[in-house]
């Protein structure tokens, strides 16, 4: 429902529930007070919808009204007016504007607000305060109205406040939702600004504009030559401290209890946006729910997104923005891809093609989104807002509307995704690093041949599932099916089909030529995406394929000229694997990638980067864990030793320590091979590297240690193995049972007393 | 196995045996064979050079112990040279070091044989 009257929007605002934004308020207050001296400036407040711009304006209004007494008159009269509440007819707007102004002025002067909006009556009342006679103005306005002259009526109404004031007060304009001024019937975009222009320029009338689509407003400002007169102020989420205070106030009134850490986490999940916090508090109180831990919070959050307050909020938003059902569905589908799936998109053309509709409808949708502040265009560059709640809402709308899933199903997957996403967050830099490494790799693959298996995760896993990495390297040497890699000429993150043409964005795009022949026929384009999600989903594959198709189409590529490559870590949905096979996309897992690096002699690239980070890591940082599976074959223990060397390189261990660890491992492996009698023929090793120690686990699946088991080999080593291990490392534990034996060895990495000054051996 | 050969060199009366790579049972047996043949041929001075030895396992050590025993049985002289720090430690841990002189460089070891002659 639309509120027709603002009435200063006073009753929708509670000053005691406003927290944070101290800096913004101080700056705005200064601007408003300087208006008295004729040096007032104008400010344009912008930010995503619902972030709290209106509250900020209302709080400013409240602060201006409650300024301490004693300051010399004139006092600032804060006039709040929201353009979103008006009808689009200019006559209606002008009438409404006049009524609002008079009403708020009376209220400001301490008059009890009149019941109706009779402008004549209000004018008369104002006369009793010794203010000049406004009746001339009102008569003129009536004349324009009767003639149906919308523009003149607007000019009349909007000039009115500027002749008021004087000794007692001066008006301060708080214009909210200003982008709506470009939606007036038969009135050119920017007309309101033209009317206001001389007053803005005068510096006597502080003017605060606010809107969620700054693109529209700033371009109008530029057209009117006013852009320089405005300070821009971006409003984002609250500070964590302010969010906390808001929780405290919201919870106190509703008698809700929530542990402190969960409060902080909840505020972050809600983007520190006050309106979401309010709705969430209402949700908790409405459902009489208890939020005691993270899971509880995520569950309730998902419930709110799928059927509660947050859901209703955004549903109404979209119903409002796109009254047409079809358009709304397309807009949601499009936004879901961009905001939730983080489909990288920054061009207008790209957005249009992703929308997949007629250009007219596409433009209409985009402009609708921009108007509502969900996207911002700057010099043809698109930027989309990132709002965690909106992202999840879009996910819900998509899953429900497009895939027809039930609310509870969506809620369940939301919770799951969120919990796993939360855990994956610190790995943000990992993706960048991985992209950089891949980029280097591509630059190096100069007409090299590599086993096809490295590109095909499905068949790779089928063949090597469960085996250790080094074992696989050995196995791959004889791989018959190979792929000839082109000489890469350039690697970037996007591809433009022609000058000023469409640009396609991927994490990496490389182009090169086969057989060093620089002809169009031998051109090969590699499109690469790197994903660090825990699970590779069909949706991710689908979006990648879509962009590839577009690129292929635009560039007129023949089959095989576009090589599609997705790099991922974690696991993959079976559905995603099916699609990868269907679309002929190369899919490579992080572990395969390491083989690539190995093949190109670039392992150090991977390690060196980690190495640089290592010293910065504080003590008690996450331990690094490595695993290796060895086949029980002669001399494979050397592989274990070699890996130990590599692992130790991460921690820059001294050579002596590394040598001891290697020896100990070799002995443990030999023991496992000899004593276990395992059927599986495998020994599992784990290397866990912490700042203060390295732990080694050697596990076989045999029948446990049997002291006196014979065999030529064990006679020969005379039981030295275990003795040596005990000498070589600091702690040894052996757990043996029906399901095998685990030998745990620990070497502490701190300086050992008495070992210093012995002189470290030089490098070999 | 045929690919596994142990390099040897005769320096006057001393047989120098170079143990390259991984001293495991295979390599150990090969070394043992070479030493046994030398002893059978009347050689009594054996020098094992560990300069190229990258790894030793416990079986390798056991075989070295066998070799020490054999040479002592036949009143021969055995020395080690060019032991890395870890390998020297291994021989200390297993007690071999008590029976065998170890030298940093091959020349030093050869000098020792000259004196003991």
Interface residues (C-beta under 8 A of the other chain):
Chain A: X634 X635 X637 X638 X641 X656 X659 X660 X662 X663 X666 X667 X670 X713 X716 X717 X718 X720 X721 X723 X724 X727 X761
Chain B: X22 X24 X25 X26 X55 X56 X57 X58 X59 X61 X62 X63 X65 X84 X85 X86 X90 X93 X94
